[in-house]
Amino acid sequence: MRSPSDHHAYPTHWEADVVLRDGGTAQIRPITTDDAQRLVSFYERVSDESKYYRFFAPYPRLSDRDVHRFTHHDYVDRVGLAATVGDEFIATVRYDRIDARGMPAAAPADEAEVAFLVQDAHQGRGVASALLEHIAAVARERGIRRFAAEVLPANTKMIKVFTDAGYTQKRSFEDGVVRLEFDLEPTDRSLAVMRGREQRAEARSVQRLLAPGSVAVIGTSRTPGGVGRTVLRNLLDGGFTGRVHAVNHAFPDDMERLEPEGVPAHRSLRAIEEPVDLAVVAVPAERVPAVVAECGDHGVQGLVVLSAGYAESGREGRDRQRDLVRQARSHGMRVIGPNAFGVINTAEGVRLNASLSPQLPNPGRLGLFTQSGAIGIALLSGLHRRGAGLASLAGIAGISTFVSAGNRADVSGNDLLQYWYDDPRTDVVLMYLESIGNPRKFTRLARRTAAVKPVVVVKGARHTGSAPTGHAVPTTRIPDATVSDLLRQAGVIRVDTVTELADAGVLLASQPLPAGPRVAILGNSESLGLITYDACLTEGLRPLPPHDLTTAAAPEDFRRALAEALTDDASDAVVVTAIPWVGDGSARALATAVREAAQTSGPGPAKPVAVVHLEIQELAEALAGTGGEPAPGTRRIPAYPAAERAVRALAEAVRYARWRQEAAEPGRVPEYDDIDEAGAAADIQVLLAPAEGTSAGTGEGTSGGAGEGAGGETGDGAGDRTSVGAESGVSGASGTAGAGPGDDVSPGVELSAADTQRLLARYGVSVLPALPAPDPDTAVRAAERLGFPVALKPTAPHLRHRADLGGVRLELGGEPELRRAYAELTDYLGRPEELGLVVQRMAPRGVDTVVRAAIDPAAGAVLSFGLAGAPSELLGDTAHGLVPVTGRDAAELIRSIRTAPLLFGWRGSKPVDTAALEELLLRVSRLVDDHPEMVAVDLEPVVVAQHGLSVLGASARLAPPPPRTDLGPRHMPAY
């Protein structure tokens, strides 16, 4: 039982599970008064040398006063964190706030002394580096901006922890002590260091699961059949190179080996006298806790839990799953599952098939992750049929590693991306996902991985909007369209079906990336060539006229035509089409001709080749390399039974290649001299102060937003119209400031019009003033103040952006017209106090757009853009991007919507000022990125004219920022 120390409540959000350098796990948590005995026991296990380095003098034991001091904290000026495995401390860190003289202090002093102590047995595991990340984040939260540390020169390991962290620092030497001072503000280098360590640690944790030296199958039945016995049989049949143990508490006491397999048999893991790296757990769910405890005591590194009866079975199962992960992590183990299908590693030195798959796939270049056992079986079987290669030769659709994670309570797709990022045996990543627990991290990792190898994803449960039973994910309401946009920006190849996943995978694994979209088509069927041509146009490719070789074409004709197409500068890829023919020749001869032509394509960049065949299965097998041993280094060619499938896979490769080219020169987040970040931060602090601890809607003022209630005079607003279409919303966000990509409404303060306008102005965004019109006379005075012509419109929530109800009057050129419009609106829609009427000066003519930014609990800040109006809303024609967006991202957002031609001079209209629109997107992105308290910003409408733009309506909401972000210290998903 943890109790608070001194004055402040125990900060639960500081608790975190972390993966260490060697792939093991530990928990980091605040030290409490209940930890006195743990601290004493920990200190007794530390060597005299480490104690000397910590206290600069021999210090064999802690006094009672020391123990009290090191376990009593106020969690503000004095904080201590411990790294634990099981119930024992393995390392500690603490800080004490100090003043300029180095004496104990309280806020507003912003410096603290920091000190570490790591148990000798755990040094070199990266524990101190992880603790530094977390104590620095805690210090920043408590207003500390700088750490000071004094280290003996001989303590090179600790000096390296500080110097390698990437923070801006100063070093001095005085009285035989090295003094290090470093700012805690994250830098590009500190973030790069943190993420590099995260990648190496998580990759190592997966590597330990996929390349064990020994495996114990717990729950192996005495008789053939059953899950455990099946996995044991698959391990042996696959040729696993390590040691295998069968474990079952029901084995007889005198049973030494399980026959006919001939593997050692044990009643418990304790009976195994050697280390066990991986345990496959196949016992009923109620027995799993005892098994996990036994594994932890034995030093097992990881678990594959095949057992069902967890979160997929209801609330009790969810609690059981939560306990499973906590228990495993407390022993430093990672978990695949529960309800998993298993893991496979085809490396020659491993040959691990710890799964329910009856055979070990032949080796290849595809890494495969699924959240579904059924999909995993289907993919493995389908890839095998596509040509998994000869037993002695990697095939076109061979597998490097495979993980089917079931409920993915711990190990997830993110961990596999970390592993595959620099795995030399994996060239293409294939993933079937039913939920994305941390979209922001996933897109970050996917972007980095996609820069070096393709990542192909098919996502199930797209239209339900909910995670499958058993998947523990943060609450999120991101529409599938938003997920697609975010994945596309990260370079992920998003496909719709498992068949398309395999189609794209085999092409990307066997062919070079195309240099462009130009496709040459050749074959012995004019009709099939035309179908292929049409498919290319549908996918946005640029096909050349098909080259018809006629049905009389021989293999040599195919070889010659393909060789010419591959050397032709007018094409970037080639699709070969083939139908059965009558007469001499065979499918194998044709396959040989195609491979020879592709192999000797001549100078210049290599081009991808795909074959479309109709009912020539022998051709597909021969091209893939099955059924006969091709010469070493022979290029394999993917074959497809339909033109549409081949072209779709090729189109994905073209789009991915273009993304790779653009990603090689990443965009830049521009700086703007007129942004007042400090002023905005001060405003936000004042505006949020009354709302701390309260729910949404407690802020002062109306929720109408700037430009739709009483507003200031910022912005010229000179012009001559407000578009009717500007009163409509954009798909993916409702009309309130709280709505964004996920329509998520979180607690916070809805800002008044004036406050919204003031905050936007700090970032150079001006809102066209709108003045309240509670009666006709006030409306006339407001119009005279703004200058005719004006618009008259309601701000009531049920009428905002509803031009279809006739609630907006435009181009009111004088007092008579304004009074007449006022009377019509109040007669038609209700009393003035119900409508919240405002008067606004007309804006220049242009295209009406909407810009929104909102914080999603899982994805983080997302910027959205679309054209205003019912057609856009109904079609879902909205683009989304993760904040912060770069200049390139902003340009892409604008151009990626289907209605983008309206911005660039469609049907003879004048192009609008897209440069001004891009700048607006960048400024809004900066605002939300600089201030995570800005949980929603809604600019609607934004009228973009030939020169400049006008923001006619704006609303915003603030909320306390989340305690951790993707820029915070690394940590595993919380349970």
PAPA-727032 format. One record per residue (C-alpha): residue in one letter; x, y, z. Coordinates in steps of 0.1 Angstrom, whole numbers, padded with zeros to 4 digits, always signed. Each point is the difference from the previous one (the first is absolute). Example, Ala and Ser with C-alpha at 12.3 -4.5 7.8 and 13.67 -1.06 7.14 Angstrom:
residues 2
A+0123-0045+0078
S+0014+0034-0007
***
This chain:
residues 975
M+0000+0000+0000
R+0016+0033-0011
S-0008+0030+0021
P+0007+0037-0008
S+0032+0016+0014
D-0002+0032+0019
H-0023+0026-0016
H-0009-0011-0035
A-0021-0029-0013
Y+0018-0030-0016
P+0004+0009-0037
T-0013-0032-0016
H+0007+0014-0035
W+0037-0002+0006
E-0001-0038+0001
A+0012-0016-0032
D+0012-0033-0013
V+0031+0002-0022
V+0020-0022-0022
L+0037-0001+0008
R+0030-0002-0022
D+0002-0038+0002
G-0037-0005-0009
G-0011-0006+0036
T-0026+0022+0017
A-0001+0019+0033
Q-0025+0023+0017
I+0008+0036+0009
R-0021+0015+0028
P+0003+0027+0027
I+0016-0011+0032
T-0024+0001+0031
T+0003-0003+0037
D-0010-0037-0003
D+0033-0007-0018
A+0024+0003+0029
Q+0008-0037+0003
R+0003-0003-0038
L+0024+0029-0001
V+0021-0016+0028
S+0001-0034-0017
F+0009+0017-0033
Y+0029+0019+0015
E+0014-0031+0016
R+0003-0016-0034
V+0019+0030-0015
S+0038-0004-0001
D+0023+0021+0022
E+0014+0016-0032
S-0035+0011-0012
K-0008+0014+0035
Y+0033+0020-0001
Y-0009+0014-0034
R-0034+0011+0013
F+0011+0016+0034
F+0037+0008-0008
A+0011-0019+0031
P-0003-0035+0015
Y-0036-0004+0010
P-0007-0036+0009
R-0036+0004+0012
L-0028+0025+0001
S-0009+0016+0033
D-0036+0003+0012
R+0002+0037-0009
D+0011-0009-0035
V-0028-0024-0005
H-0025+0025+0012
R+0014+0027-0023
F+0001-0023-0031
T-0036-0013+0005
H-0018+0032+0010
H-0006+0024-0029
D-0024+0028-0007
Y-0001-0009-0037
V+0007+0036-0009
D+0033+0012+0014
R+0013-0034+0010
V-0007-0030-0022
G+0013-0036+0000
L-0006-0026-0027
A+0008-0037+0001
A+0004-0026-0027
T-0013-0033+0012
V-0001-0036-0012
G-0024-0022+0020
D-0002+0017+0034
E+0036+0010+0002
F+0018+0033-0009
I+0027-0003-0026
A+0007+0038-0003
T-0010+0033+0015
V+0002+0036-0010
R-0010+0032+0019
Y+0001+0037-0004
D+0000+0028+0025
R-0010+0035-0010
I+0028+0026+0007
D+0005+0037-0003
A+0029+0019-0016
R+0022-0008+0031
G-0007-0037-0002
M-0022+0001+0031
P-0034-0018+0003
A-0027+0021-0015
A-0036+0001-0012
A-0016+0014-0031
P+0006+0023-0019
A+0036-0013+0002
D+0004-0020-0031
E+0032-0021+0006
A+0004-0033+0017
E+0028-0024+0010
V-0004-0035-0014
A+0017-0032+0011
F-0002-0037-0010
L+0008-0034+0015
V-0002-0032-0021
Q+0004-0035+0014
D+0032-0015-0014
A-0018-0030-0014
H-0022+0022-0022
Q+0027+0025-0012
G+0003+0001-0037
R-0037-0007-0006
G-0008+0036-0007
V-0019+0005+0033
A+0016+0033+0009
S-0007+0014-0035
A-0037-0009+0004
L-0001+0015+0034
L+0015+0032-0012
E-0027+0003-0027
H-0027-0004+0026
I+0014+0022+0028
A+0006+0027-0026
A-0036-0002-0011
V-0011+0002+0036
A+0022+0030+0007
R-0013+0019-0031
E-0036-0007+0013
R+0010+0015+0033
G+0015+0032-0015
I+0037-0011+0001
R+0019+0010-0030
R+0036-0011+0008
F+0018-0029+0017
A+0033+0001+0017
A+0020-0031+0008
E+0034-0005+0017
V+0018-0032-0010
L+0035-0013+0008
P+0022-0001-0030
A+0005-0038+0003
N-0038-0005-0003
T+0002-0001-0038
K-0032-0020-0004
M-0021+0027+0017
I+0017+0028-0018
K-0008-0018-0032
V-0037-0003+0010
F-0001+0038+0003
T+0021+0009-0031
D-0018-0024-0023
A-0035+0012+0009
G+0001+0027-0026
Y-0009+0030+0023
T+0018+0033-0003
Q+0026-0001+0028
K+0030+0017+0016
R+0028-0019+0017
S+0025+0013+0027
F+0026-0015+0023
E+0005+0012+0035
D+0014-0016+0032
G+0005-0034-0017
V-0037-0002-0011
V-0015+0003-0035
R-0031+0023+0001
L-0024-0004-0028
E-0029+0025-0006
F-0025-0006-0028
D-0033+0015-0011
L-0030-0023+0000
E-0017+0014-0030
P-0001-0027-0026
T+0022+0005-0030
D+0000-0016-0033
R+0031-0020+0011
S-0016-0011+0033
L-0031-0011-0017
A+0021-0019-0026
V+0020-0017+0028
M-0032-0009+0019
R-0016-0015-0031
G+0031-0018-0011
R+0002-0016+0035
E-0037-0009-0002
Q+0005-0017-0034
R+0030-0020+0011
A-0016-0011+0032
E-0033-0010-0015
A+0016-0017-0030
R+0022-0020+0025
S-0031-0010+0020
V-0016-0014-0032
Q+0033-0017-0010
R+0001-0019+0033
L-0035-0013-0008
L+0008-0010-0036
A+0034-0015+0005
P+0000-0020+0033
G+0026-0026+0008
S-0025-0021+0019
V-0038-0004+0000
A-0023-0015+0026
V-0035-0009-0010
I-0021+0002+0031
G-0032-0020-0002
T+0013-0027-0023
S-0026-0028+0002
R+0010-0036+0006
T-0020-0012-0030
P+0002+0012-0036
G-0021+0030-0008
G-0007+0031+0020
V+0015+0034-0005
G+0032-0005+0020
R+0009-0033-0016
T-0007+0014-0034
V+0024+0029+0006
L+0026-0024+0013
R-0004-0022-0031
N+0003+0031-0023
L+0031+0011+0018
L+0017-0033-0006
D-0013-0005-0036
G+0013+0035-0009
G+0035-0009+0011
F+0003+0024+0029
T+0038+0003+0007
G-0004+0006+0037
R-0010-0022+0029
V-0037-0010+0006
H-0017-0009+0033
A-0035-0014+0006
V-0016+0012+0032
N-0032-0013+0016
H-0007-0003+0037
A-0020-0032-0008
F+0030-0019-0013
P+0009-0030+0022
D+0028+0005+0025
D+0022-0026-0017
M-0006+0014-0036
E+0033+0013-0014
R-0008+0003-0037
L-0031+0005-0021
E-0004-0026-0027
P+0001-0004-0029
E+0014+0036-0002
G+0028-0009+0023
V+0002+0033+0017
P+0007+0005+0037
A-0032+0000+0021
H-0004+0020+0032
R-0028+0004+0025
S+0010+0037+0006
L+0024+0026-0014
R+0019-0002+0032
A+0011-0035-0009
I+0019+0013-0031
E+0036+0004+0010
E+0010+0023-0028
P-0012+0035-0011
V-0033+0002-0019
D-0002+0030-0024
L-0036-0004-0013
A-0030-0016+0016
V-0030-0009-0022
V-0030+0000+0024
A-0029-0023-0009
V-0019-0005+0033
P-0034+0012+0010
A-0002+0037+0008
E-0005-0006+0037
R+0033-0018+0003
V+0020+0025-0019
P+0009+0023+0030
A+0018-0029+0017
V+0018-0009-0032
V+0011+0037-0005
A+0013+0001+0036
E+0020-0032-0006
C+0014+0014-0033
G+0010+0033+0018
D+0018-0019+0027
H+0018-0021-0025
G+0012+0030-0020
V-0020-0006-0032
Q+0004+0029-0024
G-0034-0001-0018
L-0033-0017-0002
V-0023-0010-0029
V-0034-0005+0016
L-0023-0021-0022
S-0026-0003+0027
A-0034+0016-0006
G-0025+0013+0026
Y+0014+0036+0002
A-0014+0033-0011
E-0018-0016-0029
S-0023-0017+0026
G-0012+0031+0019
R+0007+0021+0030
E+0014-0028+0021
G+0023-0010-0028
R+0012+0036-0005
D+0010+0001+0037
R+0018-0033-0005
Q+0018+0014-0030
R+0010+0031+0019
D+0014-0021+0028
L+0019-0022-0024
V+0019+0029-0015
R+0007+0016+0033
Q+0013-0033+0014
A+0022-0007-0030
R+0015+0035-0001
S+0007-0001+0037
H+0023-0029-0007
G+0016+0017-0030
M-0018-0021-0026
R-0018+0010-0032
V-0032-0017-0011
I-0013-0010-0034
G-0037-0006+0003
P-0021-0011+0018
N-0022-0019-0025
A+0030+0000-0023
F+0006-0023-0030
G+0038+0000+0005
V+0033+0012-0015
I+0022-0013-0028
N+0037+0008-0009
T+0013-0017-0032
A+0036+0010+0006
E+0023-0030-0007
G+0016+0003+0034
V-0034+0001+0018
R-0028-0017-0020
L-0026+0008+0027
N-0036-0010-0006
A-0016+0007+0034
S-0034+0003-0015
L-0030-0020-0011
S+0011+0001-0036
P+0005-0036-0011
Q+0032+0008-0020
L+0029+0024+0002
P-0002+0024-0030
N+0030+0001-0022
P+0023+0029+0005
G-0006+0033-0018
R+0000+0037+0003
L-0035+0007+0014
G-0006+0009+0037
L-0036-0008+0010
F-0020+0012+0030
T-0037-0007+0005
Q-0024+0006+0029
S-0021-0030-0011
G+0009-0036+0000
A-0025-0008-0028
I+0015+0028-0022
G+0035-0013+0008
I-0009-0035-0011
A-0015+0014-0032
L+0030+0022-0008
L+0026-0027+0006
S-0020-0025-0021
G-0006+0026-0028
L+0037+0010-0001
H+0010-0036-0001
R-0023-0006-0030
R+0015+0031-0017
G+0034-0017-0001
A+0017-0003+0034
G+0031-0012-0018
L+0020-0032+0002
A+0012-0014+0033
S+0035+0010-0009
L-0007+0033-0015
A-0020+0031+0012
G-0031+0004-0021
I-0019+0030-0013
A-0025-0001+0029
G+0022-0014+0028
I-0002+0012+0036
S+0028+0014+0022
T-0020+0002+0032
F-0037-0003+0009
V-0019+0011+0032
S-0037-0005+0006
A-0006+0019+0032
G-0036-0007+0008
N-0012+0025+0025
R+0034+0018-0002
A-0002+0009+0036
D+0038+0008+0001
V+0020-0006-0032
S-0017+0018-0029
G+0006+0011-0035
N+0020+0029+0012
D+0026-0024+0016
L+0003-0020-0032
L+0005+0033-0020
Q+0029+0007+0024
Y+0014-0034-0007
W-0004-0001-0037
Y+0013+0035-0005
D+0036-0012-0001
D-0005-0038-0004
P+0022-0010-0029
R-0022-0030-0008
T-0032+0020-0005
D-0005+0021-0032
V-0038+0005+0002
V-0023+0003+0030
L-0035-0013-0002
M-0025+0007+0027
Y-0036-0009+0007
L-0014+0023+0027
E-0034+0001+0016
S+0009+0029+0023
I+0028+0024+0004
G+0006+0006+0037
N+0023+0030-0004
P-0006+0015-0035
R+0025+0029+0006
K+0028-0023+0009
F-0010-0025-0027
T+0002+0027-0027
R+0033+0013+0014
L+0016-0035-0001
A-0017-0009-0033
R+0014+0032-0016
R+0035-0008+0011
T-0003-0037-0011
A-0016+0010-0034
A+0030+0022-0007
V+0021-0032-0004
K-0025-0028-0008
P-0037-0002-0010
V-0026-0003+0027
V-0033-0015-0013
V-0031+0001+0022
V-0035-0013-0002
K-0023+0011+0028
G-0030-0019+0012
A-0029+0014+0020
R+0001+0032-0022
H-0036+0009+0000
T-0011-0010+0035
G+0022+0026+0017
S+0007-0023+0029
A+0029-0022+0009
P-0007-0038-0002
T-0008-0018+0032
G+0032-0006+0019
H+0020+0029-0013
A+0009+0026+0027
V+0003+0033-0018
P-0003+0036+0012
T-0034+0016-0007
T+0001+0016-0034
R-0026+0010-0026
I+0022+0005-0030
P-0019-0007-0031
D+0014-0026-0024
A+0006+0028-0026
T+0023+0018+0025
V+0019-0032+0007
S+0005-0004-0037
D+0014+0035-0004
L+0024-0004+0030
L+0012-0033-0013
R+0005+0014-0035
Q+0021+0029+0013
A+0021-0025+0019
G+0008-0019-0032
V-0022-0030+0009
I-0015-0019-0029
R-0036-0004+0011
V-0019-0027-0018
D-0036-0012+0005
T+0002-0038+0000
V+0023-0028+0011
T+0003-0011-0037
E+0013+0035-0009
L+0024-0002+0030
A+0016-0031-0015
D-0001+0014-0035
A+0019+0031+0009
G+0024-0019+0023
V+0012-0024-0026
L+0005+0027-0026
L+0019+0023+0024
A+0021-0029+0013
S+0011-0011-0034
Q+0001+0031-0023
P+0019+0033+0000
L-0021+0031+0007
P-0012+0018-0032
A+0014+0033-0009
G-0033+0014-0011
P-0036-0009-0010
R+0006-0009-0037
V-0009-0036-0007
A+0008-0021-0031
I-0025-0028-0007
L+0008-0030-0022
G-0015-0034-0006
N-0017-0025-0022
S-0036+0012+0005
E-0013+0034-0012
S-0030-0002+0023
L+0020-0008+0031
G+0024+0029-0010
L-0029+0024-0002
I-0014-0011+0034
T+0035+0006+0014
Y+0001+0034-0017
D-0034+0010+0016
A+0011-0012+0034
C+0031+0022-0002
L-0021+0030-0008
T-0023-0008+0029
E+0029-0001+0024
G+0015+0033-0012
L+0028-0015-0020
R+0011+0011-0035
P-0001-0031-0022
L+0015-0001-0034
P-0020-0016-0029
P+0000-0038+0005
H+0024-0019-0022
D-0019-0030-0014
L+0023-0029-0008
T-0031-0020-0014
T-0010-0034+0012
A+0027-0016-0022
A+0028+0015+0021
A+0027-0024+0012
P+0020+0003+0032
E+0028+0016-0020
D-0024+0027-0012
F-0008+0008+0036
R+0037+0001+0009
R+0008+0024-0028
A-0030+0023+0006
L+0007+0002+0038
A+0036+0007-0005
E-0009+0029-0023
A-0025+0014+0025
L+0025-0002+0028
T+0025+0021-0020
D-0025+0025-0012
D+0003+0033+0018
A-0037+0007-0006
S-0011-0026+0027
D+0006-0004+0037
A-0015-0035+0005
V-0013-0029-0022
V-0030-0022+0003
V+0001-0032-0020
T-0033-0016-0009
A-0004-0036-0010
I-0028-0024-0009
P+0002-0037-0008
W+0011-0007-0035
V-0003-0028-0025
G+0031-0016-0015
D+0036-0004+0011
G+0013+0016+0031
S-0005-0004+0037
A-0006+0021+0030
R+0034-0007+0013
A+0016+0011-0033
L-0019+0032+0002
A+0010+0005+0037
T+0036-0005-0010
A-0002+0025-0028
V-0016+0027+0023
R+0025-0006+0027
E+0030+0002-0024
A-0013+0033-0015
A-0005+0015+0035
Q+0034-0012+0010
T+0018+0016-0029
S-0020+0033-0002
G+0031+0020-0010
P+0013+0034+0014
G-0021+0024+0019
P-0022-0005+0031
A-0016-0034+0004
K-0037-0001-0007
P-0027-0021+0017
V-0016-0027-0020
A-0034-0017+0008
V-0017-0028-0019
V-0038-0003-0005
H-0010-0035-0010
L-0034-0016-0007
E-0001-0036+0013
I+0037-0008-0005
Q+0008-0011+0036
E+0032-0017-0011
L+0012+0034-0013
A-0005+0016+0035
E+0019-0029+0017
A+0029+0002-0025
L+0003+0037+0003
A+0001-0002+0038
G+0027-0026-0001
T-0019-0031+0011
G+0001-0033-0017
G+0036+0003-0012
E+0032+0015+0011
P+0008+0033-0019
A+0035+0013-0002
P+0013+0018+0031
G-0009+0037-0001
T-0028-0006-0024
R-0026+0028+0002
R-0035-0013+0010
I-0030+0016-0016
P-0034+0003+0018
A-0030-0013-0019
Y-0036+0009+0005
P-0032-0017-0013
A-0017+0033-0007
A+0012+0033-0016
E-0017+0021+0027
R+0020-0017+0027
A+0034+0004-0017
V-0007+0036-0009
R-0012+0009+0035
A+0032-0014+0015
L+0021+0018-0025
A-0019+0033+0007
E+0007-0004+0037
A+0037-0004-0008
V-0001+0031-0022
R-0016+0021+0028
Y+0024-0014+0026
A+0030+0008-0022
R-0011+0035-0005
W-0005+0004+0038
R+0036-0014+0005
Q+0014+0026-0023
E-0018+0028+0017
A+0008-0013+0035
A+0037+0001-0009
E-0003+0038+0002
P-0024+0006+0030
G-0019+0032+0002
R+0006+0027+0026
V-0021+0016+0027
P+0004+0037-0008
E+0007+0026+0026
Y-0020+0032+0001
D+0014+0031+0016
D-0034+0014+0010
I-0010-0030+0021
D-0003+0008+0037
E+0003-0034+0016
A+0007+0014+0035
G-0030+0023-0002
A-0023-0029-0011
A+0013-0021+0029
A-0007+0027+0025
D-0035+0004-0014
I-0007-0037+0001
Q+0012-0002+0036
V-0024+0027+0011
L-0029-0014-0020
L+0005-0035+0013
A+0004+0010+0037
P-0037+0000+0008
A-0006-0033-0018
E+0026-0022+0018
G-0018-0030+0013
T-0033+0010-0016
S-0019-0014-0030
A-0006+0014-0034
G-0021+0031-0004
T+0011+0019+0032
G+0019+0027-0018
E-0014+0035-0003
G-0014+0015-0031
T-0020-0015-0028
S+0009-0030-0021
G-0006+0018-0032
G+0036+0006-0007
A+0019+0030-0014
G-0017+0016-0029
E-0034-0011+0011
G-0005+0019+0033
A+0014+0032+0014
G+0034+0003-0016
G+0029+0023-0002
E+0011+0020-0030
T+0029-0022-0011
G+0000-0007-0037
D-0009+0023-0028
G-0030-0019-0013
A-0002+0022-0031
G-0019-0017-0027
D-0033-0006-0015
R-0015-0034+0009
T-0004-0029+0024
S-0007-0032-0018
V-0031-0020+0007
G+0019-0032-0002
A+0022+0011+0028
E-0028-0008+0024
S+0005-0037-0004
G+0023-0024+0018
V+0026-0024-0011
S-0001-0037+0004
G+0018-0013+0030
A-0009+0028+0024
S-0031+0015+0014
G-0009+0036+0001
T+0013+0006+0035
A+0035+0009+0009
G+0003-0033+0019
A-0004-0020-0031
G+0029-0011-0021
P+0012-0031-0019
G-0016-0023+0025
D-0029+0022+0011
D+0015-0004+0035
V-0014+0023+0027
S+0023+0001+0029
P-0003+0020+0032
G+0012+0036-0002
V-0009+0036-0004
E-0019+0013-0030
L+0015+0033-0008
S-0019+0032-0005
A+0003+0018-0034
A+0024+0026+0013
D+0022-0025+0017
T+0001-0022-0031
Q+0008+0030-0022
R+0028+0011+0024
L+0017-0034+0000
L-0002-0003-0037
A+0014+0035-0005
R+0031-0011+0021
Y+0008-0024-0029
G-0008+0025-0028
V-0035-0013-0007
S-0025+0028-0004
V-0038-0005+0002
L-0023+0023-0018
P-0019+0019+0027
A-0037-0008+0007
L-0021+0022+0023
P-0031-0011+0019
A-0034+0011-0013
P-0026-0006+0028
D-0024+0024-0017
P-0003+0018-0034
D+0013+0033+0013
T+0031-0016+0014
A+0005-0019-0032
V-0001+0033-0020
R+0026+0016+0023
A+0022-0031-0003
A-0002+0001-0038
E+0008+0037-0001
R+0030-0007+0023
L+0013-0028-0023
G-0010+0015-0033
F-0026-0011-0025
P-0005-0025-0017
V-0005-0025+0029
A-0013-0034+0007
L-0026-0009+0027
K+0001-0035+0015
P-0009-0019+0031
T+0025-0015+0025
A-0024-0023+0018
P+0015-0035+0002
H-0029-0016-0019
L+0003+0026-0028
R+0037+0005-0004
H+0013-0012-0034
R-0036-0008-0012
A-0003+0021-0030
D-0025-0025-0013
L-0025+0013+0025
G+0001+0035-0016
G+0015+0015+0031
V+0027+0021-0017
R-0005+0033-0018
L+0028+0014-0022
E+0009+0031-0019
L-0022+0023+0022
G+0010+0033-0015
G-0018+0024+0022
E-0023+0006+0030
P-0033-0009-0017
E+0013-0033-0012
L+0015-0008+0034
R-0033+0007+0018
R-0020-0020-0025
A+0023-0030+0004
Y-0001+0003+0038
A-0038-0001-0001
E+0000-0030-0023
L+0024-0020+0021
T-0018+0006+0033
D-0034-0007-0016
Y+0013-0032-0016
L+0024-0014+0026
G-0009+0014+0034
R+0006+0028+0024
P+0033+0019-0001
E+0011-0013+0033
E-0005-0036-0013
L+0020+0007-0032
G+0030+0019+0013
L+0002+0021-0031
V+0032+0017-0010
V+0011+0025-0027
Q+0032-0006-0019
R+0016+0019-0028
M+0001-0018-0034
A+0032-0018-0010
P+0015-0001-0035
R-0014-0027-0023
G+0018-0033+0001
V-0002-0037+0009
D-0015-0009+0034
T+0022-0024+0020
V+0002-0013+0035
V+0031-0005+0022
R-0002-0019+0032
A+0025-0014+0026
A-0010-0023+0028
I+0017-0023+0025
D-0009-0037-0002
P+0008-0020+0032
A+0020-0025-0020
A+0012+0017-0031
G+0009+0034+0015
A-0005+0032-0018
V-0015-0003-0035
L-0004+0028-0026
S-0030-0003-0024
F-0008+0019-0032
G-0028-0001-0025
L-0023+0022-0020
A-0031+0012+0018
G-0035-0010-0011
A-0023-0029+0000
P+0016-0018-0030
S+0034-0002+0018
E-0017-0011+0033
L-0021-0027-0017
L+0030-0013-0020
G+0024+0000+0029
D+0024+0020-0021
T+0023+0011+0028
A+0038-0004+0004
H+0017-0006+0033
G+0036+0003+0012
L+0018-0005+0033
V+0013+0032+0017
P+0025+0015-0005
V-0004+0002-0038
T+0028+0011-0022
G-0002+0023-0030
R-0002-0030-0022
D-0027-0016+0022
A-0021+0031-0003
A+0003+0001-0038
E-0009-0037-0001
L-0031+0005+0022
I-0014+0026-0023
R+0006-0020-0031
S-0011-0034+0013
I-0037+0006+0002
R-0021-0009-0030
T-0015+0034-0003
A+0035+0017-0001
P-0004+0011-0037
L-0025+0026+0013
L+0030+0017+0016
F+0022+0000-0032
G-0023+0014-0027
W-0025-0027-0008
R-0021+0007-0031
G+0015+0033-0007
S-0003+0015+0035
K+0029+0020+0014
P+0024-0019+0022
V+0000+0010+0037
D+0028+0009+0023
T+0011-0035+0011
A+0032+0014+0014
A-0020+0020+0025
L-0020-0031+0008
E+0031-0021+0006
E+0013+0027+0023
L-0032-0001+0020
L+0002-0037+0004
L+0036+0003+0012
R-0009+0027+0025
V-0029-0020+0015
S+0023-0031+0001
R+0026+0020+0019
L-0026+0013+0025
V-0012-0035+0008
D+0035-0015+0001
D+0014+0028+0022
H-0029-0002+0024
P-0015-0035+0007
E-0027+0017+0021
M-0016+0011-0033
V-0021-0031-0004
A-0021+0014-0028
V+0001+0028-0025
D-0027+0005-0027
L+0003+0026-0027
E-0032+0000-0021
P-0004+0014-0025
V+0034+0010-0014
V-0007+0018-0033
V+0031-0002-0023
A+0001+0027-0026
Q+0023+0006-0029
H+0022+0021+0024
G-0002-0009+0036
L-0027-0016+0021
S-0025+0009+0027
V-0008-0020+0031
L-0037+0007+0006
G-0006-0022+0030
A+0022-0016+0027
S-0005-0019+0032
A+0024-0017+0024
R+0001-0022+0031
L+0026-0004+0026
A+0007-0028+0024
P+0029-0010+0023
P+0026-0018-0020
P+0004-0038+0004
P+0028-0009+0024
R+0019-0020-0027
T+0004+0006-0037
D+0018-0018-0028
L+0029+0024+0007
G+0002-0012+0037
P+0021-0027+0014
R-0003-0034-0016
H-0024-0024+0017
M-0021-0030-0009
P-0038+0002-0002
A-0014+0003+0035
Y-0021-0027+0016
***
